[in-house]
Amino acid sequence: MLNFGFWASSKGMVKVPDLSGLTKSAAITAIQNANLNYVDGGSTTTNNSSLDNIVASQLPNANELVQYESNVTFIYYTYVAVPTPTPVTPTPVTPTPVTPTPVTPTPVTPVTPTTYDIYVYCDALTGIYSGYYGTQSSSSYITVGTTTDPSLTSEQIIAICGVPNDCVVAPTPTPIPTPVTPTPVTPTPVTPTPTYCRTETRSTSRALCDSELAEYYVCYANPDYTNEISATFVNCLIAPSPTPTPVTPTPVTPTPVTPTPVTPTPVTPTPVTPTPVTPTPVTPTPVTPTPYFKGSLSPSTKVIMSDGILKDAVDVVVGDELKSVIIPGLGDNFTTTEVEQWIGTSSLSALEPTATTVTSITVYTSPIYVNINGDGFSGSHLLLTKRNNEVKMRYTVDILDTDLVWGSESNSWESITSFEKIVYDNTVISINCEPYDMFFTEKALTHDGNQDSFI
């Protein structure tokens, strides 16, 4: 499993506002409205009165993706008027002869230039890196250095400090297909091709399994199980212990040995005085339990806001209102077991719409990726599904391509038109919302992914 070595703030990521053309007070307001911290960067003089108190430059640059409540600084102009010279009529002066006085030069102590700390920070989620002034501890996502120049650009700082070792580019988001008006087509009857499927045990190098064996559901084109069509992972298996090969012992004839008599040497025991030992008390180290994360989305999966706007999961922040519905009989404080065992009515239709608020966001990695109708999920994400008139919440890794999912636009059951399971370590976004635990991706109704009672 990949280890990014850095966890994004649970409050999410924000874009740095563009401060160009703003006054000092307006720029500070824009920074604070974006949930970022203003750090005074000082001013620079100008002879242009129209630029007085206007932002001259900023760090980080406009529209960069940074952590929630990160520091933003800027330099603004201060107008200094150019004095108008007053004509002076020179008065003739008769020079007085001056006898030069010898001057002994005073030794000058060289001035040590001011040193500034600089660093390059790499965002573990997006792979974007930039240079900044300030002090940071060196890590796999941060490189540090120093300079005597107080006005380096981000690119110049990167050239001095270098790019962090673990700076990688996040997976390319799945492109959003352009809606196409379908042309009515008269369906041609198709005779289904028979397939022959069975469960098989196969070796695997999946990071999902502790052993090298896993159970797969394999389908073939022929009744003698030849010409494989597909193999779908089912679950991990414990590797069987090897059967030991029996070994026939070789008989050995013992060689008689005549014992040599030994006269024992008397030994006088030396008394030993025991040294008392005072036990050292040990203070137990408290252990903070690791939070348990359930379902998560790929960074490029669209989430529907309460006003109908679509937003990438990586851009969702704490406080966003998401589109939700109220499902009869499905409690918002259910435990994991209660959610997994809940069975809905098969006549479920036209759910009551509502809104729910994002309370926390977590970024981590998942060893399996499931794509359903273009939306990407971790294998442990729960979706509302219908299978043979049975309505329940199912993990994406257990969903079949013949199941139905609940669509947002139709507010009813929809077929799965694209379905794929991929095994690899990928970055995922876990969203928790309250007071309602259900929210919509672009194509499905899902359960939130990180809830205190959902353990």
C-alpha positions as CSV (number, residue, x, y, z in Angstrom):
1,M,0.0,0.0,0.0
2,L,1.3,3.5,-0.8
3,N,2.3,5.6,2.2
4,F,2.0,9.3,1.3
5,G,3.7,10.3,4.5
6,F,1.3,13.3,4.8
7,W,-2.4,13.6,5.7
8,A,-4.4,16.5,4.5
9,S,-6.4,18.5,7.0
10,S,-9.7,17.0,7.9
11,K,-11.1,20.4,6.9
12,G,-10.1,19.9,3.2
13,M,-8.2,21.9,0.6
14,V,-8.9,25.5,-0.6
15,K,-7.7,27.6,-3.5
16,V,-5.7,30.8,-2.8
17,P,-7.7,33.9,-4.0
18,D,-6.3,36.2,-6.6
19,L,-5.3,39.4,-4.8
20,S,-4.0,41.4,-7.8
21,G,-5.6,44.8,-8.1
22,L,-7.1,44.7,-4.6
23,T,-6.4,47.2,-1.8
24,K,-4.7,46.0,1.4
25,S,-7.9,45.8,3.4
26,A,-9.8,44.1,0.5
27,A,-7.0,41.5,0.1
28,I,-7.0,40.7,3.8
29,T,-10.8,40.2,3.7
30,A,-10.5,37.9,0.6
31,I,-7.9,35.8,2.4
32,Q,-10.0,35.4,5.6
33,N,-13.2,34.7,3.5
34,A,-11.2,31.8,1.9
35,N,-10.5,30.3,5.4
36,L,-6.8,31.2,5.2
37,N,-4.5,33.1,7.5
38,Y,-3.0,36.6,6.6
39,V,0.7,37.1,7.3
40,D,2.0,40.7,6.8
41,G,4.5,40.9,4.0
42,G,5.3,44.6,4.2
43,S,5.2,47.3,1.5
44,T,7.2,48.7,-1.4
45,T,7.3,52.3,-2.6
46,T,6.0,53.7,-5.9
47,N,5.8,57.1,-7.5
48,N,2.4,56.3,-9.1
49,S,-0.3,57.6,-6.8
50,S,-3.0,55.3,-8.5
51,L,-1.1,52.3,-7.0
52,D,-1.1,53.5,-3.4
53,N,-2.2,50.7,-1.0
54,I,-2.7,48.2,-3.9
55,V,-1.3,44.6,-3.8
56,A,2.0,44.3,-5.6
57,S,2.6,40.5,-5.3
58,Q,1.4,37.5,-3.2
59,L,2.6,34.1,-1.9
60,P,1.3,31.4,-2.5
61,N,0.3,32.3,-6.1
62,A,-3.3,32.8,-7.0
63,N,-5.5,29.7,-7.5
64,E,-2.9,27.3,-5.9
65,L,-4.4,24.4,-3.9
66,V,-3.3,24.7,-0.2
67,Q,-4.3,23.3,3.2
68,Y,-7.3,24.8,5.0
69,E,-6.1,27.7,7.3
70,S,-2.6,27.9,5.5
71,N,-0.6,31.2,5.7
72,V,-0.9,33.8,2.7
73,T,1.2,36.9,2.5
74,F,1.4,39.8,0.1
75,I,3.4,43.1,-0.5
76,Y,1.5,46.3,-1.3
77,Y,2.5,49.7,-2.8
78,T,3.0,52.9,-0.7
79,Y,2.9,56.1,-2.7
80,V,5.9,58.5,-2.2
81,A,5.6,61.9,-4.0
82,V,8.5,63.1,-6.1
83,P,9.5,66.6,-4.8
84,T,9.5,69.5,-7.4
85,P,12.9,71.1,-7.5
86,T,13.1,74.8,-6.6
87,P,15.4,76.8,-8.9
88,V,18.3,78.3,-6.9
89,T,20.4,81.2,-8.1
90,P,24.0,80.4,-7.1
91,T,25.7,83.0,-5.0
92,P,29.3,83.6,-6.1
93,V,31.6,82.4,-3.4
94,T,35.2,83.3,-3.1
95,P,37.0,80.1,-2.2
96,T,39.0,80.2,1.0
97,P,42.2,78.3,0.8
98,V,42.0,75.3,3.1
99,T,44.9,73.4,4.4
100,P,44.0,69.7,4.2
101,T,44.0,67.9,7.6
102,P,45.4,64.4,7.4
103,V,42.6,61.9,8.2
104,T,43.3,58.4,9.6
105,P,40.9,56.0,8.0
106,T,38.6,54.2,10.5
107,P,38.5,50.4,10.0
108,V,35.0,49.3,8.8
109,T,33.6,46.0,10.2
110,P,31.9,44.1,7.4
111,V,28.1,43.7,7.8
112,T,26.9,40.1,7.8
113,P,23.9,39.9,5.3
114,T,20.5,38.8,6.7
115,T,19.7,35.1,6.1
116,Y,16.2,34.0,5.2
117,D,14.8,30.5,5.7
118,I,13.0,29.1,2.6
119,Y,11.3,25.8,1.8
120,V,9.5,23.8,-1.0
121,Y,6.2,22.1,0.0
122,C,4.6,19.3,-2.1
123,D,0.9,18.6,-1.8
124,A,0.6,14.8,-1.3
125,L,-2.8,14.7,-3.0
126,T,-2.3,16.8,-6.1
127,G,1.5,16.5,-6.6
128,I,1.7,20.3,-6.9
129,Y,4.8,21.9,-5.3
130,S,5.8,25.6,-4.7
131,G,8.5,27.6,-2.9
132,Y,7.9,29.8,0.1
133,Y,9.7,31.9,2.7
134,G,9.5,30.5,6.3
135,T,10.7,27.7,8.6
136,Q,9.6,24.1,8.1
137,S,10.9,20.7,9.3
138,S,12.5,18.7,6.4
139,S,10.5,15.6,5.3
140,S,9.8,13.5,2.3
141,Y,7.3,16.2,1.2
142,I,9.3,19.3,2.2
143,T,12.8,20.5,1.3
144,V,14.5,23.4,3.1
145,G,17.3,25.9,2.5
146,T,18.4,29.5,3.1
147,T,19.0,32.7,1.1
148,T,20.1,36.3,1.6
149,D,17.7,37.5,-1.1
150,P,14.3,38.5,0.4
151,S,12.5,38.7,-3.0
152,L,12.9,35.3,-4.7
153,T,10.1,33.8,-6.8
154,S,8.6,30.4,-6.1
155,E,10.6,29.0,-9.1
156,Q,13.9,30.4,-7.8
157,I,13.2,28.9,-4.3
158,I,12.5,25.5,-6.0
159,A,15.8,25.8,-7.9
160,I,17.7,26.3,-4.5
161,C,15.9,23.7,-2.3
162,G,15.0,21.1,-5.0
163,V,11.8,19.1,-5.4
164,P,10.8,16.8,-2.4
165,N,11.5,13.1,-2.9
166,D,8.0,11.8,-2.5
167,C,6.3,14.5,-4.6
168,V,4.1,12.5,-7.0
169,V,1.3,13.5,-9.3
170,A,-2.2,12.4,-8.3
171,P,-4.1,10.0,-10.6
172,T,-5.5,11.7,-13.7
173,P,-9.2,12.5,-13.1
174,T,-11.6,10.5,-15.2
175,P,-12.8,12.8,-18.1
176,I,-16.5,13.8,-17.9
177,P,-18.3,12.5,-21.0
178,T,-20.2,15.1,-23.1
179,P,-23.9,14.4,-22.9
180,V,-25.2,13.0,-26.2
181,T,-28.8,12.9,-27.2
182,P,-29.4,9.2,-28.0
183,T,-30.7,8.2,-31.4
184,P,-33.7,5.8,-31.2
185,V,-32.6,2.4,-32.3
186,T,-34.7,-0.6,-33.0
187,P,-33.1,-3.4,-30.9
188,T,-32.0,-6.5,-32.8
189,P,-32.8,-9.7,-31.0
190,V,-29.5,-11.2,-29.8
191,T,-29.2,-14.9,-28.8
192,P,-27.2,-14.9,-25.6
193,T,-23.9,-16.7,-25.6
194,P,-23.8,-19.4,-22.9
195,T,-21.0,-19.1,-20.3
196,Y,-19.8,-21.7,-17.9
197,C,-18.7,-20.4,-14.5
198,R,-17.3,-21.9,-11.3
199,T,-15.3,-20.8,-8.2
200,E,-11.5,-21.4,-8.3
201,T,-8.6,-21.0,-5.9
202,R,-5.7,-19.1,-7.5
203,S,-2.5,-17.5,-6.5
204,T,-2.4,-13.7,-6.2
205,S,0.0,-10.9,-5.3
206,R,-2.9,-8.6,-4.3
207,A,-2.0,-6.2,-1.5
208,L,-5.6,-6.9,-0.3
209,C,-4.7,-10.4,0.8
210,D,-2.4,-11.4,3.6
211,S,-1.6,-14.7,1.9
212,E,-0.8,-15.5,-1.7
213,L,-4.1,-17.4,-2.3
214,A,-7.5,-16.0,-3.2
215,E,-10.9,-17.3,-4.4
216,Y,-12.0,-16.1,-7.9
217,Y,-15.3,-16.5,-9.8
218,V,-14.1,-17.6,-13.3
219,C,-16.3,-17.9,-16.4
220,Y,-15.4,-19.8,-19.6
221,A,-16.8,-20.0,-23.1
222,N,-16.8,-23.8,-23.3
223,P,-18.5,-26.4,-21.1
224,D,-15.1,-28.2,-20.5
225,Y,-13.9,-24.9,-18.8
226,T,-11.6,-23.8,-21.5
227,N,-11.2,-20.4,-23.2
228,E,-11.4,-18.2,-20.1
229,I,-13.6,-15.0,-20.4
230,S,-13.4,-13.3,-17.0
231,A,-12.1,-13.9,-13.5
232,T,-13.6,-11.8,-10.6
233,F,-12.0,-11.6,-7.1
234,V,-14.2,-13.0,-4.4
235,N,-12.2,-13.1,-1.1
236,C,-8.8,-14.0,0.4
237,L,-7.9,-17.5,1.5
238,I,-5.5,-18.8,4.1
239,A,-2.6,-20.7,2.4
240,P,-2.8,-24.5,3.3
241,S,0.1,-26.0,5.3
242,P,2.2,-28.2,3.0
243,T,1.8,-32.0,3.6
244,P,5.1,-33.4,5.0
245,T,6.8,-36.0,2.9
246,P,7.3,-39.2,5.0
247,V,10.9,-40.2,5.6
248,T,12.0,-43.8,6.2
249,P,14.6,-43.8,9.0
250,T,17.9,-45.5,8.2
251,P,18.8,-48.1,11.0
252,V,22.1,-47.4,12.7
253,T,24.1,-50.1,14.6
254,P,25.5,-48.5,17.8
255,T,29.2,-48.8,18.4
256,P,30.0,-50.1,21.9
257,V,32.1,-47.6,24.0
258,T,34.1,-48.6,27.0
259,P,33.6,-45.9,29.6
260,T,36.8,-44.4,31.1
261,P,36.6,-44.1,34.9
262,V,36.9,-40.5,36.1
263,T,37.9,-39.5,39.6
264,P,35.7,-36.5,40.6
265,T,37.5,-33.4,41.8
266,P,35.9,-32.0,45.0
267,V,34.8,-28.4,44.6
268,T,34.3,-26.1,47.5
269,P,31.3,-23.8,46.8
270,T,31.8,-20.1,47.0
271,P,29.1,-18.3,48.9
272,V,27.3,-15.6,46.9
273,T,25.6,-12.7,48.6
274,P,22.5,-11.7,46.6
275,T,22.4,-8.1,45.5
276,P,19.0,-6.5,46.2
277,V,17.3,-5.0,43.1
278,T,14.9,-2.1,43.4
279,P,12.2,-2.4,40.7
280,T,12.0,0.6,38.3
281,P,8.4,1.8,38.0
282,V,7.2,1.9,34.3
283,T,4.6,4.5,33.3
284,P,2.4,3.1,30.6
285,T,2.4,5.1,27.3
286,P,-1.2,6.0,26.3
287,V,-2.2,4.8,22.9
288,T,-4.5,6.8,20.7
289,P,-6.8,4.5,18.7
290,T,-6.6,4.7,15.0
291,P,-9.8,6.0,13.4
292,Y,-11.7,3.5,11.3
293,F,-12.6,4.7,7.8
294,K,-15.3,3.1,5.7
295,G,-16.4,4.2,2.2
296,S,-14.5,6.7,0.2
297,L,-14.6,8.3,-3.3
298,S,-11.9,8.8,-5.9
299,P,-10.7,12.5,-6.0
300,S,-12.4,13.1,-9.4
301,T,-15.8,11.6,-8.6
302,K,-18.5,14.3,-8.8
303,V,-20.6,15.0,-5.6
304,I,-23.9,16.8,-6.0
305,M,-24.4,20.0,-3.8
306,S,-27.7,20.9,-2.3
307,D,-28.2,23.5,-5.1
308,G,-27.6,20.9,-7.8
309,I,-24.0,22.0,-8.6
310,L,-21.4,19.2,-9.2
311,K,-18.1,19.4,-7.4
312,D,-15.1,17.1,-7.5
313,A,-14.7,15.1,-4.2
314,V,-11.2,16.6,-3.8
315,D,-12.7,20.1,-3.8
316,V,-15.4,19.4,-1.2
317,V,-14.7,21.2,2.1
318,V,-16.2,21.1,5.6
319,G,-19.4,23.1,5.7
320,D,-20.5,22.3,2.2
321,E,-24.2,21.3,1.9
322,L,-24.8,18.1,-0.1
323,K,-28.0,16.8,-1.8
324,S,-29.5,14.0,0.4
325,V,-32.8,12.1,0.8
326,I,-34.7,10.5,3.7
327,I,-35.0,6.7,3.3
328,P,-37.9,5.2,5.4
329,G,-36.6,2.8,8.0
330,L,-32.9,3.6,7.6
331,G,-31.7,5.3,10.8
332,D,-29.0,8.0,10.7
333,N,-27.4,6.6,13.9
334,F,-27.3,2.9,12.8
335,T,-24.1,0.9,13.6
336,T,-22.2,-1.0,10.9
337,T,-24.1,-4.2,11.6
338,E,-27.5,-2.4,11.5
339,V,-26.8,-0.8,8.2
340,E,-25.5,-4.1,6.7
341,Q,-28.6,-6.0,7.9
342,W,-31.2,-3.3,7.0
343,I,-33.6,-4.5,4.3
344,G,-35.8,-1.8,2.6
345,T,-39.2,-2.2,0.9
346,S,-39.1,-3.4,-2.7
347,S,-41.7,-0.7,-3.7
348,L,-39.3,2.1,-2.7
349,S,-40.0,5.2,-4.9
350,A,-39.7,9.0,-5.0
351,L,-37.6,9.6,-1.9
352,E,-38.1,12.8,0.0
353,P,-35.2,15.3,-0.9
354,T,-33.3,17.1,1.8
355,A,-29.8,18.6,2.5
356,T,-27.0,17.4,4.8
357,T,-23.7,19.2,5.8
358,V,-20.1,18.0,5.5
359,T,-18.6,17.7,9.0
360,S,-15.2,16.1,8.3
361,I,-13.0,14.9,5.4
362,T,-10.2,12.3,5.4
363,V,-7.7,11.5,2.7
364,Y,-6.1,8.0,2.6
365,T,-5.4,5.1,0.3
366,S,-7.5,2.1,-0.7
367,P,-6.2,-1.2,-2.2
368,I,-9.2,-1.7,-4.5
369,Y,-11.0,0.7,-6.9
370,V,-14.6,0.1,-8.2
371,N,-16.0,2.1,-11.1
372,I,-19.8,2.2,-11.3
373,N,-21.5,4.2,-14.1
374,G,-18.4,6.5,-14.2
375,D,-18.3,7.2,-10.4
376,G,-15.2,5.8,-8.5
377,F,-15.4,4.3,-5.0
378,S,-13.2,2.3,-2.6
379,G,-14.2,-1.4,-2.2
380,S,-15.7,-0.7,1.2
381,H,-18.1,2.1,0.2
382,L,-21.9,1.5,0.7
383,L,-24.4,2.2,-2.1
384,L,-28.2,1.8,-2.1
385,T,-29.0,-1.2,-4.4
386,K,-31.8,-3.4,-5.6
387,R,-31.2,-7.1,-6.5
388,N,-34.1,-9.4,-7.3
389,N,-36.6,-7.1,-5.5
390,E,-34.3,-7.0,-2.4
391,V,-33.4,-3.4,-1.4
392,K,-30.3,-2.9,0.9
393,M,-27.0,-1.1,1.3
394,R,-24.2,-3.1,-0.4
395,Y,-20.4,-2.7,-0.4
396,T,-19.2,-1.8,-3.9
397,V,-16.9,-4.8,-3.9
398,D,-20.0,-7.0,-3.5
399,I,-22.2,-5.3,-6.2
400,L,-23.0,-7.2,-9.4
401,D,-23.4,-5.5,-12.8
402,T,-27.0,-6.7,-12.9
403,D,-27.9,-4.8,-9.7
404,L,-29.9,-1.5,-9.8
405,V,-28.6,1.7,-8.1
406,W,-30.7,4.8,-7.0
407,G,-30.1,7.7,-9.5
408,S,-30.3,11.4,-8.5
409,E,-31.8,12.9,-11.6
410,S,-34.6,10.3,-12.0
411,N,-35.1,9.8,-8.2
412,S,-35.7,6.1,-9.0
413,W,-33.8,2.9,-9.8
414,E,-31.3,2.9,-12.7
415,S,-29.3,0.1,-14.4
416,I,-25.5,-0.2,-14.1
417,T,-24.2,0.5,-17.6
418,S,-20.5,0.5,-16.8
419,F,-18.8,-1.6,-14.1
420,E,-15.1,-2.3,-13.3
421,K,-13.1,-3.5,-10.3
422,I,-9.4,-2.6,-10.3
423,V,-6.8,-3.7,-7.7
424,Y,-4.2,-1.0,-7.0
425,D,-3.4,1.5,-4.2
426,N,-5.2,4.7,-5.0
427,T,-5.9,8.0,-3.2
428,V,-9.5,8.3,-1.9
429,I,-11.6,11.0,-0.1
430,S,-13.8,9.9,2.9
431,I,-16.7,12.4,3.5
432,N,-18.8,12.4,6.7
433,C,-22.0,14.5,6.8
434,E,-24.7,15.3,9.4
435,P,-27.6,15.2,10.3
436,Y,-28.3,12.8,7.3
437,D,-25.8,10.1,6.4
438,M,-26.9,9.7,2.8
439,F,-25.6,11.9,-0.1
440,F,-25.5,11.7,-3.9
441,T,-22.6,11.3,-6.3
442,E,-23.4,12.1,-9.9
443,K,-24.7,8.6,-10.6
444,A,-25.6,6.9,-7.3
445,L,-27.0,7.4,-3.7
446,T,-24.3,6.5,-1.2
447,H,-23.7,6.3,2.6
448,D,-21.2,8.7,4.1
449,G,-17.7,7.3,4.9
450,N,-16.5,8.3,8.3
451,Q,-19.1,8.4,11.1
452,D,-18.4,8.1,14.9
453,S,-21.3,5.6,15.4
454,F,-20.4,3.7,12.2
455,I,-17.8,1.4,13.7
